[in-house]
Amino acid sequence: MKLLTVNVGRPRASEHTNGPGGVTGIGKHPADGPVHVSDPGPKGTGGSGLAGDVVCDLRHHGGTDQAVYAFAREELDAWETVLDRDVANGAFGENLTTRGIEVSGARIGERWRIGSDLVLEVTTGRIPCRTFAGHLGEKGWVRRFTEAAAPGAYLRVVEPGAIRAGDPVEIVHRPDHDVTVSLVFRALTTERTLLSQLLAAGDALHPEALRDARAYMEKHGV
């Protein structure tokens, strides 16, 4: 298991975002050399956890529980076949492009050590938006990405550190529940009846997903 590239992005104008200033940082490209990763602070004020990377719409992106976004190269390869086009590392707006690790199949609370110092913890999956669709220029992209239910993982920073392309990725903790990134994604999008299952992940779950699961339980008396 290894890190293929560390991807960062700078602001650029986009007609597909309603974020402040009409700019987005979704277009990311592999960085040269090491990149320091740390907790950016609470959502709404904190942006990306990666030095040199930018989050433009702090209402929906960035912050402690979405500090880093990872996507598997294997999934990008699968989309290349479906879309019949090249999909470069960073093309999905991911900070980390990995090889050999189950990203969408990772369990909430699972911890990864990357390189010698950085430790990250899986929190939830990425929900597609119109900016993502506009960035790729694919018709019906939000629906297609949602149907695939392989959204990649958001992670929080447990121990900060510097990483670079080629660093090994090691799973140092795997919880004993069965709440995966894909399960959370399905529960939040197309299969709301799954929400009650998310509580098994406890406080490791992204706070917004945890709130939705608790609200579902209260409403339906599960």
C-alpha positions, -999 to +999 in steps of 0.1 A: +000+000+000+014+033-010+008+070-018+011+076-055+008+114-054+001+143-030-022+167-048-028+204-041-048+231-058-050+269-061-081+290-066-095+294-101-127+309-114-156+285-122-191+291-134-201+259-116-197+271-081-218+293-059-190+296-034-176+330-024-160+349-053-170+322-078-137+304-074-129+267-065-098+248-055-111+214-069-085+213-097-055+196-080-022+185-093+007+164-079+031+184-057+068+183-061+085+174-028+071+169+007+039+185+018+031+191+055-003+180+068-019+192+099-054+199+115-067+230+098-092+239+125-130+237+127-152+236+096-163+271+085-129+286+094-104+259+087-096+249+051-074+222+038-050+202+060-023+203+034+001+232+032-001+248-002-037+236-009-068+257-009-104+252+000-125+281-013-160+272+000-156+268+037-193+263+042-192+227+027-155+218+025-124+216+047-121+217+085-110+192+110-132+163+099-126+169+062-089+179+064-078+155+037-095+137+008-082+104-005-092+084-036-079+051-048-061+049-081-079+017-088-112+035-087-098+062-111-087+034-134-123+020-134-137+055-142-112+058-171-129+027-186-164+039-180-158+075-192-134+064-220-109+092-211-078+097-191-083+105-154-052+119-139-042+118-102-059+147-085-087+149-112-114+141-087-101+169-064-084+143-041-054+153-020-041+118-018-041+093-047-034+058-033-026+024-045-034-009-028-057+003-001-095+000+002-104+037+004-142+036+000-142+002+018-123+017+048-140+016+081-150+048+099-123+054+126-097+034+106-063+050+110-036+052+084+001+060+089+016+076+058+053+081+058+071+082+091+049+107+111+015+114+096-015+096+111-050+101+096-084+088+106-113+081+083-145+101+090-169+099+060-173+099+022-174+127-003-209+138-014-208+150-051-218+185-060-224+207-091-188+220-088-175+185-091-198+178-121-188+210-138-151+204-132-153+170-149-177+182-176-196+149-176-233+148-182-253+134-153-221+131-132-237+136-097-261+107-104-235+084-119-210+090-091-237+085-065-248+052-081-213+039-079-212+044-041-174+046-041-169+082-030-134+082-016-127+091+020-124+122+041-099+120+069-090+140+100-054+145+112-045+126+143-007+132+142+007+158+118+036+152+095+051+157+061+044+133+033+055+128-003+048+107-034+059+071-029+054+070+009+041+038+023+006+037+037+000+014+067-033+007+085-024+010+121-059+007+136-091-009+122-123-007+143-143-039+149-176-025+135-187-028+099-194+009+091-175+016+059-172+048+039-194+034+012-221+024+038-221+060+052-223+074+017-253+052+008-270+061+041-266+098+035-277+097-002-299+068-016-306+044+013-317+065+043-329+034+062-292+025+067-287+056+089-293+037+121-264+014+114-239+043+114-241+048+151-219+017+156-190+039+145-195+063+174-177+096+177-152+086+149-180+093+124-181+128+109-203+150+132-227+159+105-233+122+096-236+113+133-262+141+137-282+128+107-281+092+121-293+103+155-321+124+140-333+094+120-333+072+151-353+098+170-378+103+142-384+067+134-380+053+169-354+028+158 
